[in-house]
Amino acid sequence: MAVQNRSTGPLDWEDLRVFVALARAGSLSAAARALKVSHATVGRRIAALEKTLGLALFDRRADGYALTAEGAAVLELAAGMDERALAILRRAGREAGLTGTVRLTTTEGLAERFLIPRLAGFHHRHPGIDLEVLIDPRSLSLARREADVAVRLARPRAGELVTRRLAVLTYGVYVAPGGDTSAWVGVDDSLAHLPEAQWLARHAAGARVVLRVNGLLAQLAAVRSGFGKALLPRWFAEEEGGLVAVPPPAPPPVREAWLVVHRDLKDVPRVRALIDAVVAAFEAEQELLGSSGP
């Protein structure tokens, strides 16, 4: 393993922060997305840190970046610094008023068809708050400030998180008027872990799945185009309108929507304002969503 010439320059905290992100993400692209910087910036910061320390921190492999033994030892120390720095940021945020940026992460369907249209009032009431809505198939880390508030379709069990059940979402089978009721539109293997996909595998076994996609909006587009029928959230299909409900082969699954926030952020004013707006949006639409919330 190569050991680089040690630099006499000071240790840059930003280099360490990028190092921690890359160690956790495993690839330049994933780390760049988490940090909201370019691939080149991540690579440059890692090279600078390795030069400063005189150590090779990563093995560059075709499938990503793997920590060396020295890198793992540095990570153990740097991760603790990272967590303490983030705790300071969260504590400082509690002193801020109703200004600044607040980040909400959720699913594609809930973001585009449910929450964003219903958060216009939040924007008008709090013009000093800038809202970011992050649609990401991963569960973004609230502890690492990848997001401030999450609306998830499963209750997280780990971490210093505060959770609140928002609603129980019911499902139905829908087809376009005149569409093929014998064929299904399903999801691909990347979503096979979802309860909707497992329900379809159990109860539509032997039926033809004519199209598989990896997103709820793509399913809707396929149904509207006449490919066949699909298992869809009832609120989503009814918000869209123009679809026909057909009898399902078995009782459809239900999903729970949960609001999640880090314990240290729940009393930050701008975060609290967003939490209140999200809760109010769900409370106002319990009948549409399918059943009562908390």
C-alpha positions as CSV (number, residue, x, y, z in Angstrom):
1,M,0.0,0.0,0.0
2,A,1.4,3.4,-1.0
3,V,2.1,6.0,1.6
4,Q,2.0,9.5,0.3
5,N,4.3,12.4,1.1
6,R,3.0,14.2,4.2
7,S,1.9,17.8,3.7
8,T,2.9,20.5,6.3
9,G,-0.4,22.3,5.8
10,P,-3.2,22.3,8.5
11,L,-5.9,19.7,8.6
12,D,-9.0,21.0,6.9
13,W,-12.3,20.0,8.6
14,E,-14.1,20.1,5.3
15,D,-11.8,17.4,3.9
16,L,-12.7,15.2,6.9
17,R,-16.4,15.8,6.4
18,V,-16.1,14.7,2.8
19,F,-14.0,11.7,3.9
20,V,-16.7,10.6,6.3
21,A,-19.4,11.0,3.6
22,L,-17.4,8.9,1.1
23,A,-16.7,6.2,3.6
24,R,-20.4,5.9,4.4
25,A,-21.6,6.2,0.8
26,G,-18.9,4.0,-0.9
27,S,-18.8,5.9,-4.2
28,L,-18.0,9.4,-5.4
29,S,-21.4,9.9,-7.0
30,A,-23.3,8.9,-3.8
31,A,-21.1,11.1,-1.6
32,A,-21.4,14.0,-4.0
33,R,-25.2,13.7,-3.9
34,A,-25.3,13.6,-0.1
35,L,-23.0,16.6,0.2
36,K,-24.6,18.5,-2.8
37,V,-21.2,19.0,-4.4
38,S,-19.6,17.7,-7.6
39,H,-17.7,14.4,-8.1
40,A,-14.6,16.4,-8.7
41,T,-14.9,18.2,-5.4
42,V,-15.1,14.9,-3.5
43,G,-12.1,13.5,-5.3
44,R,-10.1,16.7,-4.7
45,R,-10.9,16.8,-1.0
46,I,-10.0,13.1,-0.5
47,A,-6.7,13.6,-2.3
48,A,-5.9,16.7,-0.2
49,L,-6.7,14.8,3.0
50,E,-4.5,11.8,2.0
51,K,-1.7,14.2,1.2
52,T,-2.0,16.0,4.6
53,L,-2.1,12.7,6.5
54,G,0.5,10.9,4.4
55,L,-1.9,7.9,4.3
56,A,-3.8,6.0,1.6
57,L,-7.3,6.1,3.1
58,F,-9.2,4.2,0.3
59,D,-8.6,1.4,-2.2
60,R,-10.0,2.6,-5.5
61,R,-12.0,-0.3,-7.0
62,A,-14.2,-0.8,-10.0
63,D,-17.2,-1.1,-7.7
64,G,-16.5,1.8,-5.5
65,Y,-14.2,3.1,-2.7
66,A,-13.2,0.7,0.1
67,L,-11.5,1.9,3.3
68,T,-7.9,0.8,3.9
69,A,-6.9,-0.3,7.4
70,E,-5.6,3.3,8.0
71,G,-8.8,4.7,6.5
72,A,-10.9,2.7,8.9
73,A,-8.9,4.0,11.9
74,V,-9.3,7.6,10.7
75,L,-13.0,7.0,10.2
76,E,-13.5,5.9,13.8
77,L,-12.1,9.2,15.0
78,A,-13.6,11.4,12.3
79,A,-17.1,10.0,12.6
80,G,-17.2,11.0,16.2
81,M,-16.2,14.6,15.3
82,D,-18.8,14.6,12.5
83,E,-21.6,13.6,14.9
84,R,-20.6,16.2,17.5
85,A,-20.4,18.9,14.8
86,L,-23.9,18.0,13.6
87,A,-25.2,18.1,17.1
88,I,-23.8,21.6,17.4
89,L,-25.6,22.6,14.2
90,R,-28.9,21.1,15.4
91,R,-28.6,22.9,18.8
92,A,-27.8,26.2,17.0
93,G,-30.8,25.7,14.8
94,R,-33.1,25.8,17.8
95,E,-32.1,29.5,18.4
96,A,-33.0,30.5,14.8
97,G,-36.4,32.0,13.9
98,L,-38.7,31.2,11.0
99,T,-36.1,31.7,8.4
100,G,-33.6,29.5,6.6
101,T,-33.9,26.2,4.7
102,V,-35.8,23.1,5.8
103,R,-35.6,19.8,4.0
104,L,-38.4,17.3,3.6
105,T,-37.9,13.9,2.1
106,T,-40.6,11.5,1.0
107,T,-41.7,9.3,-1.8
108,E,-42.3,10.4,-5.4
109,G,-46.1,10.0,-5.2
110,L,-46.6,11.7,-1.9
111,A,-44.3,14.6,-2.8
112,E,-45.7,15.4,-6.2
113,R,-49.4,14.5,-5.9
114,F,-50.1,15.1,-2.2
115,L,-47.7,17.2,-0.2
116,I,-46.4,19.9,-2.5
117,P,-49.9,21.0,-3.6
118,R,-50.9,21.2,0.1
119,L,-47.9,23.1,1.3
120,A,-48.6,26.3,-0.6
121,G,-50.2,27.6,2.6
122,F,-47.0,26.9,4.5
123,H,-45.1,28.9,2.0
124,H,-47.4,31.9,2.2
125,R,-47.5,31.8,6.1
126,H,-43.7,31.6,6.4
127,P,-42.1,33.5,3.5
128,G,-38.7,33.5,5.2
129,I,-38.5,29.7,5.1
130,D,-37.1,28.0,2.0
131,L,-38.4,24.5,1.5
132,E,-36.5,21.7,-0.2
133,V,-38.5,18.5,-1.0
134,L,-36.1,15.6,-1.7
135,I,-37.4,12.5,-3.5
136,D,-34.9,9.7,-3.0
137,P,-35.3,5.9,-3.0
138,R,-32.9,5.7,-0.1
139,S,-34.0,6.5,3.5
140,L,-32.0,9.8,3.9
141,S,-30.3,10.1,7.2
142,L,-31.9,12.6,9.6
143,A,-29.0,12.3,12.0
144,R,-26.5,13.4,9.3
145,R,-28.8,16.3,8.2
146,E,-29.4,14.8,4.7
147,A,-33.0,15.9,5.5
148,D,-34.7,17.6,8.4
149,V,-38.2,15.9,8.2
150,A,-39.2,12.7,6.6
151,V,-42.6,11.2,5.6
152,R,-42.0,7.5,5.3
153,L,-44.2,4.5,4.6
154,A,-42.7,2.4,7.4
155,R,-41.9,3.4,11.0
156,P,-38.1,3.6,11.6
157,R,-37.0,1.8,14.8
158,A,-33.4,3.0,15.2
159,G,-31.8,6.3,16.1
160,E,-32.8,9.3,18.2
161,L,-36.0,9.9,16.2
162,V,-39.4,11.1,17.0
163,T,-42.2,9.6,15.0
164,R,-45.9,10.2,14.5
165,R,-48.3,8.1,12.5
166,L,-50.0,10.3,9.9
167,A,-52.4,8.0,8.2
168,V,-53.2,4.4,7.2
169,L,-53.2,4.3,3.4
170,T,-55.6,2.0,1.7
171,Y,-55.1,0.5,-1.8
172,G,-57.3,-0.6,-4.6
173,V,-57.1,-2.1,-8.1
174,Y,-57.7,0.5,-10.9
175,V,-57.9,0.4,-14.7
176,A,-58.5,3.0,-17.4
177,P,-62.0,3.0,-18.9
178,G,-62.1,0.3,-21.5
179,G,-58.6,-1.0,-20.4
180,D,-57.5,-4.6,-20.3
181,T,-58.7,-6.0,-16.9
182,S,-57.0,-9.3,-17.4
183,A,-53.5,-7.8,-17.6
184,W,-51.4,-6.3,-14.8
185,V,-49.0,-3.4,-14.5
186,G,-46.5,-4.2,-11.9
187,V,-43.1,-3.1,-10.5
188,D,-39.6,-4.3,-11.3
189,D,-37.3,-6.3,-9.1
190,S,-35.8,-3.1,-7.5
191,L,-39.2,-2.7,-5.7
192,A,-39.9,-6.3,-5.0
193,H,-39.5,-5.7,-1.2
194,L,-42.5,-3.4,-1.1
195,P,-45.8,-4.8,0.4
196,E,-47.6,-3.9,-2.9
197,A,-45.2,-6.0,-5.0
198,Q,-45.4,-8.9,-2.5
199,W,-49.2,-8.7,-2.6
200,L,-49.2,-8.9,-6.4
201,A,-46.8,-11.8,-6.4
202,R,-49.1,-13.8,-4.1
203,H,-52.5,-12.9,-5.4
204,A,-51.9,-12.4,-9.1
205,A,-49.8,-15.5,-9.6
206,G,-50.3,-16.9,-13.0
207,A,-51.7,-13.7,-14.4
208,R,-49.8,-11.8,-17.1
209,V,-47.8,-8.7,-16.0
210,V,-47.5,-6.9,-19.3
211,L,-45.4,-4.0,-18.0
212,R,-43.1,-3.5,-15.0
213,V,-41.9,-0.1,-13.9
214,N,-39.9,1.3,-11.0
215,G,-42.2,4.2,-9.9
216,L,-45.7,5.0,-8.9
217,L,-46.1,7.8,-11.5
218,A,-45.0,5.4,-14.2
219,Q,-47.5,2.8,-13.1
220,L,-50.2,5.5,-13.4
221,A,-49.1,6.4,-16.9
222,A,-49.2,2.8,-18.0
223,V,-52.7,2.3,-16.6
224,R,-54.0,5.5,-18.2
225,S,-52.4,4.3,-21.5
226,G,-54.4,1.1,-21.4
227,F,-51.7,-1.5,-20.6
228,G,-53.8,-3.1,-17.9
229,K,-54.8,-2.7,-14.2
230,A,-52.6,-1.9,-11.2
231,L,-52.7,-1.9,-7.5
232,L,-52.6,1.8,-6.5
233,P,-53.0,3.9,-3.4
234,R,-56.7,4.8,-3.2
235,W,-55.9,8.5,-2.6
236,F,-53.6,8.6,-5.5
237,A,-56.0,7.0,-8.0
238,E,-58.9,9.2,-6.8
239,E,-56.9,12.4,-6.9
240,E,-56.0,11.5,-10.5
241,G,-59.6,10.8,-11.5
242,G,-60.8,9.1,-14.6
243,L,-59.9,5.6,-13.5
244,V,-62.2,2.7,-12.8
245,A,-62.0,0.6,-9.6
246,V,-62.2,-3.2,-10.3
247,P,-62.6,-6.0,-7.7
248,P,-59.3,-7.1,-6.4
249,P,-58.4,-10.9,-6.2
250,A,-57.8,-10.5,-2.4
251,P,-58.1,-7.7,0.2
252,P,-55.5,-5.2,-0.8
253,P,-52.6,-4.3,1.5
254,V,-52.5,-1.1,3.6
255,R,-49.5,1.1,4.3
256,E,-48.8,3.5,7.2
257,A,-47.5,7.0,6.6
258,W,-45.2,8.2,9.4
259,L,-43.7,11.6,10.1
260,V,-40.1,11.3,11.3
261,V,-37.8,14.0,12.8
262,H,-34.6,13.9,14.7
263,R,-35.1,14.5,18.4
264,D,-32.7,17.5,18.4
265,L,-34.6,19.2,15.5
266,K,-38.2,18.9,16.6
267,D,-38.2,22.2,18.4
268,V,-36.3,24.2,15.8
269,P,-38.9,26.8,14.8
270,R,-38.7,26.4,11.0
271,V,-38.8,22.6,11.4
272,R,-41.7,22.8,13.8
273,A,-43.6,24.9,11.3
274,L,-43.1,22.3,8.6
275,I,-44.1,19.5,10.9
276,D,-47.3,21.3,11.8
277,A,-48.1,21.9,8.1
278,V,-47.5,18.3,7.2
279,V,-49.6,17.0,10.0
280,A,-52.4,19.4,9.2
281,A,-52.3,18.3,5.5
282,F,-52.8,14.6,6.5
283,E,-55.4,15.4,9.1
284,A,-57.5,17.3,6.6
285,E,-57.5,14.4,4.1
286,Q,-58.2,11.3,6.3
287,E,-61.2,10.3,4.3
288,L,-59.3,10.5,1.0
289,L,-56.4,8.6,2.4
290,G,-58.5,5.7,3.6
291,S,-58.7,5.7,7.4
292,S,-57.9,7.6,10.5
293,G,-54.4,8.7,11.5
294,P,-53.1,8.8,15.0
